[in-house]
Amino acid sequence: MKTNNSHDLYPEKSRVQKNYYDQTAKNYDRWHIEPASAKIVDGWNFSNLKKFIGARKIFRALDLGCGTGRLANSLLSITAEVYGLDFSKEVIKIAQQKYPALKLTCGQVVDLPYDNDIFDLVVINGSLHHFFAVERTLKESRRVLKPGGFFVLLGEPNSQFLKLSNIFFYIWLLNRIVVNIISFFKINKSLAEDIEPEAESYVPARLREIIEAVGFKVVKFYTYDYLTRSESKWWLKHYRAYLDWEHKNISLIVKNRGAAIQCFAIKK
């Protein structure tokens, strides 16, 4: 991950990402929310988020890169006010129609339209890699958080996962080969997802360093999905239990080799 010039990439890269999501907004839920495995991961992540917060009261939360609002809406179960920000106006329109109670804004993560120290919780759920402005985004997230506020980063791609030195890469590769073969022979093929524009991925240790350098105290940092995600009905029955088992075992023994990065931190 090259952070020295990430802010220089932001204007053009974010424009490309914004245009893509504006153009494909109508398919956003079908691609990112409706798959059964995505729903399981969302529920698992949200339960871990609630465990992290514990008994502390949350009055105002912010979801950066909120998409069509699935996580932001879930946050209403633990806080009175939920704000969401996304750079795609078309995606924001869908989110506002689905969840009118949310306070949504189309804006830029590098220049948040909020005052200092007003949120108890800031969450970035699988969106940071679309911004190409890691340090600036994290600094803005910290600025709008109250002292002692919670910062949660979920589902960021691990650049160390698709490495020949990672045994889990080969499991993923085998799965993709089998899935593609099965899909080829299916009569009723679903519409294929458009290829997303280039996004970032992160070296876990380096990303953690940046999070700490901007002024967060990291409480938990780990990766998940060591074994590949699947829409197999058999796998889905066991997926949630597997994620719990993986988190308690594999992630401790084989650190930072899962596909996605999670971070739970507190503003110093």
C-alpha positions in Angstrom: 0.0 0.0 0.0 1.5 3.3 -1.1 0.3 6.0 1.3 2.7 8.8 0.4 0.8 9.6 -2.8 -2.7 8.3 -1.9 -4.0 11.8 -1.5 -2.8 12.7 -5.0 -4.8 9.7 -6.4 -7.9 10.7 -4.6 -9.6 13.2 -7.0 -9.4 11.0 -10.1 -9.8 7.6 -8.4 -12.8 8.7 -6.3 -14.4 10.2 -9.5 -14.1 6.8 -11.2 -15.5 5.0 -8.2 -18.4 7.5 -7.9 -19.3 7.2 -11.5 -19.3 3.5 -11.3 -21.7 3.4 -8.3 -23.9 6.1 -9.8 -24.3 4.0 -12.9 -24.8 0.6 -11.1 -26.8 1.9 -8.1 -29.9 -0.1 -9.1 -27.9 -3.3 -8.8 -26.1 -2.4 -5.5 -28.4 -4.4 -3.2 -28.5 -7.5 -5.5 -24.7 -7.6 -5.7 -23.7 -6.6 -2.2 -26.6 -7.2 0.2 -28.9 -9.9 -1.0 -26.5 -12.8 -1.3 -27.1 -15.1 1.7 -23.4 -15.2 2.6 -23.3 -11.4 2.7 -26.2 -11.3 5.1 -24.5 -13.8 7.4 -21.3 -11.8 7.4 -23.2 -8.6 8.1 -24.9 -10.1 11.1 -21.7 -11.5 12.4 -19.9 -8.2 12.0 -22.7 -6.3 13.7 -22.7 -8.7 16.7 -18.9 -8.2 17.1 -19.5 -4.4 16.9 -22.0 -4.5 19.7 -19.7 -6.7 21.8 -17.0 -4.1 21.3 -19.2 -1.2 22.4 -20.5 -3.2 25.4 -22.7 -1.3 27.9 -21.6 2.1 26.8 -24.3 4.4 25.5 -24.1 5.6 21.9 -26.1 8.7 21.1 -24.8 9.5 17.5 -23.1 7.3 14.9 -21.7 7.9 11.5 -21.4 5.3 8.7 -18.8 6.4 6.1 -19.3 4.9 2.6 -22.8 3.9 3.8 -24.0 2.5 0.4 -27.7 1.8 0.5 -27.8 1.9 4.3 -27.8 -1.7 5.4 -25.4 -1.1 8.3 -26.5 2.4 9.1 -30.1 1.1 9.6 -28.8 -1.6 11.9 -27.1 1.0 14.0 -30.5 2.5 14.8 -31.0 -0.4 17.1 -28.2 0.8 19.4 -28.3 4.6 19.0 -30.8 7.4 18.5 -29.2 9.2 15.6 -27.4 7.6 12.6 -25.7 9.7 9.9 -24.5 8.2 6.7 -22.2 9.6 4.0 -21.5 8.3 0.5 -20.0 9.9 -2.6 -22.6 8.3 -4.9 -25.8 10.4 -5.1 -27.7 7.6 -6.8 -26.9 5.1 -4.0 -27.8 7.7 -1.4 -31.2 8.2 -3.0 -31.9 4.5 -2.7 -30.8 4.5 1.0 -33.0 7.4 1.8 -36.0 5.8 0.2 -35.4 2.5 2.1 -34.5 4.1 5.5 -36.1 7.6 5.9 -35.0 7.7 9.6 -31.3 8.0 8.5 -29.6 11.3 8.2 -27.8 10.9 4.9 -25.4 13.1 2.9 -23.7 12.9 -0.4 -20.1 14.0 0.3 -16.4 13.4 0.5 -14.7 11.4 3.2 -11.6 13.6 3.0 -13.7 16.7 4.0 -16.5 15.6 6.2 -19.4 18.1 6.6 -19.6 17.7 10.4 -18.2 19.5 13.4 -15.4 18.3 15.6 -16.0 15.8 18.4 -19.7 15.1 17.7 -20.0 11.3 17.1 -19.8 8.5 19.6 -19.1 5.9 16.8 -17.7 6.0 13.3 -17.9 2.9 11.1 -16.3 2.2 7.7 -17.8 -1.0 6.4 -16.0 -2.4 3.3 -15.5 1.1 1.9 -12.1 2.5 2.7 -10.4 0.7 -0.2 -12.6 2.7 -2.6 -11.4 6.1 -1.4 -7.7 6.1 -2.2 -7.1 8.4 0.8 -6.4 6.2 3.8 -4.7 8.7 6.1 -6.9 11.6 5.3 -10.0 9.5 5.7 -8.8 8.2 9.1 -7.9 11.7 10.3 -11.3 13.0 9.3 -12.9 10.1 11.1 -10.9 10.9 14.2 -11.7 14.6 14.0 -15.5 14.1 14.1 -15.3 11.5 16.9 -15.6 12.5 20.6 -12.6 11.8 22.8 -12.9 8.1 23.7 -15.3 7.5 20.8 -15.3 4.2 19.0 -13.9 3.7 15.5 -14.7 0.5 13.6 -13.2 -0.7 10.3 -14.8 -3.7 8.7 -14.2 -5.9 5.7 -11.2 -4.2 4.1 -9.3 -6.4 1.5 -6.0 -8.0 2.7 -3.3 -7.7 0.1 -1.5 -10.6 1.8 -4.3 -13.0 1.1 -3.8 -13.7 -2.6 -0.1 -14.6 -2.1 1.6 -17.8 -3.1 2.9 -18.0 0.5 -0.6 -18.1 1.9 -2.1 -21.6 2.1 -5.6 -20.2 2.2 -5.1 -18.6 -1.2 -5.0 -22.1 -2.7 -8.2 -23.1 -1.0 -9.8 -19.9 -2.5 -8.4 -20.7 -5.9 -9.7 -24.2 -5.9 -13.1 -23.0 -4.8 -13.2 -20.4 -7.6 -12.3 -23.1 -10.2 -15.1 -25.4 -9.0 -17.7 -22.6 -8.8 -16.8 -21.4 -12.3 -17.1 -24.9 -13.7 -20.5 -25.4 -12.1 -21.7 -22.0 -13.2 -20.7 -22.7 -16.8 -23.1 -25.7 -17.0 -26.0 -23.9 -15.3 -29.0 -23.3 -17.6 -30.4 -20.3 -15.8 -27.5 -18.1 -15.3 -27.9 -14.9 -13.2 -26.7 -11.7 -14.6 -23.0 -11.3 -14.0 -21.8 -8.5 -11.8 -20.0 -5.7 -13.6 -16.3 -5.5 -13.0 -15.7 -2.9 -10.4 -13.0 -0.3 -11.0 -9.6 -0.8 -9.4 -9.6 -0.5 -5.6 -6.9 -0.6 -3.0 -5.9 -3.5 -0.7 -3.8 -3.3 2.4 -1.0 -5.0 4.2 -2.6 -5.6 7.6 0.5 -4.6 9.7 0.9 -1.3 7.7 -2.7 -0.4 7.9 -2.7 -0.9 11.7 0.4 1.4 11.9 -1.5 4.1 10.1 -4.6 3.8 12.3 -2.4 4.1 15.4 -0.3 7.0 13.9 -3.4 9.2 13.3 -4.4 8.9 17.0 -6.4 5.8 17.6 -5.8 3.1 20.2 -6.3 -0.3 18.6 -8.3 -2.6 20.8 -8.8 -5.5 18.4 -7.3 -6.1 15.0 -7.7 -9.3 13.0 -8.7 -10.8 9.7 -11.5 -13.2 8.8 -12.7 -15.5 5.9 -9.6 -17.7 6.0 -11.6 -20.2 4.0 -13.4 -18.9 0.9 -17.0 -17.6 1.1 -19.6 -19.7 -0.8 -23.4 -19.6 -1.6 -23.6 -23.4 -1.1 -26.7 -24.2 0.9 -24.7 -26.7 3.0 -22.0 -24.1 3.7 -24.5 -21.4 4.6 -25.9 -23.6 7.3 -22.6 -23.7 9.0 -21.0 -20.4 7.9 -21.9 -18.4 11.1 -20.6 -21.1 13.4 -17.5 -21.4 11.2 -16.8 -17.6 11.5 -17.0 -17.9 15.3 -14.7 -20.9 15.3 -12.3 -19.3 12.9 -12.1 -16.1 15.0 -11.4 -18.1 18.1 -8.8 -20.4 16.6 -7.4 -19.8 13.1 -7.1 -16.1 13.4 -5.0 -16.5 16.6 -2.7 -19.2 15.2 -2.3 -17.9 11.7 -2.5 -14.2 12.0 -3.5 -11.7 9.3 -3.9 -14.3 6.5 -7.7 -14.0 6.1 -9.2 -12.2 3.1 -10.7 -9.3 5.1 -9.3 -6.9 7.7 -11.2 -5.8 10.8 -10.2 -3.1 13.3 -11.9 -1.9 16.5 -10.3 1.2 18.0 -10.9 4.1 20.4 -10.0 7.8 19.8 -7.2 8.8 22.2 
